[in-house]
Amino acid sequence: MAFFDLNKKIWQWVTLLFLAIIWGSSFILMKKGLEVYSHSVVAALRISIAALFLLPFAIGSFKKVSRKDWKYLILTGAVGNGIPAFLFTLAQTQVTSSLSGMLNSLVPIFALIIGLLFFKSKPLKTQVIGILIGLIGAIGLISSKGLNLSDSNLVYSLLIVIATICYALSVNIIKKFLKNINSIHIAALSFLSIGPFTLIYLFSTDFIAVSLEHSFANPSLIYIIILSIFGTAAAITLFNMLIKKTTTLFATSVTYLIPIVAIFWGFIDGEHINTLQLISVAIILTGIYFVKKNR
């Protein structure tokens, strides 16, 4: 019997928590990359490095994927990885972290709506209740130290909303049309479908010049490589596995846990945890429990 078995509920919860830790730490890695490179270069690097890392798995999976699956793999690559990567890095140049975190928590809501409208999904009432409870908890946690809207441009905020819609569409596509394909093959082939374009774009920018001339280019590039391999390639593979073994709603509820990770890192760094934060964490966990209930 395999040690890591996503058919078991305990491993589903462990995977959800692990993804929250990985993605909750990704924002700081993006921020480090943006200190040296432009938002578009960071996004192109993230996709290109992830595609190259997964290339061996992509080469070995061509014969295992039918022709009809390719349109869904390409669509997943575009809306699940490519478009959001560029939207998030651009938005992060103008949008406050608190608002960005709150908007990112819209993914489960959009996954629910898109599933109902276009994929004929039939969520349980407890799951819908859980999604709403989790959203309330996420908003409470993010706003626990004050939600600063004054410096957040509306247009850039809408970019994050569009990115969350893209994520929601992608998870429904994977659950509906790609459930028979190995999770790492989904990740590898979807990145392969967009990787060549981001590589071409990357070398049309000032990436080489900045890398050679900027004094902090090497550390920044290391942060982006870590983000690409662990926060993108490996995390998305695990996320795909979780989608296939559970539900789109449970998998996307990871966005509710990401602010908890941010609070944790703040605590490690000496920040005080207030009562509202503890209550919000309890509300989030209650919401996710309802999403997972009876499944």
Helices and strands as residue ranges (DSSP letters): H 9-24, H 26-34, H 39-59, G 62-64, G 67-69, H 70-76, I 77-82, H 83-91, H 97-104, H 107-118, H 125-142, H 154-177, H 183-202, H 207-213, H 217-228, I 229-234, H 235-245, H 248-252, H 254-268, H 275-292
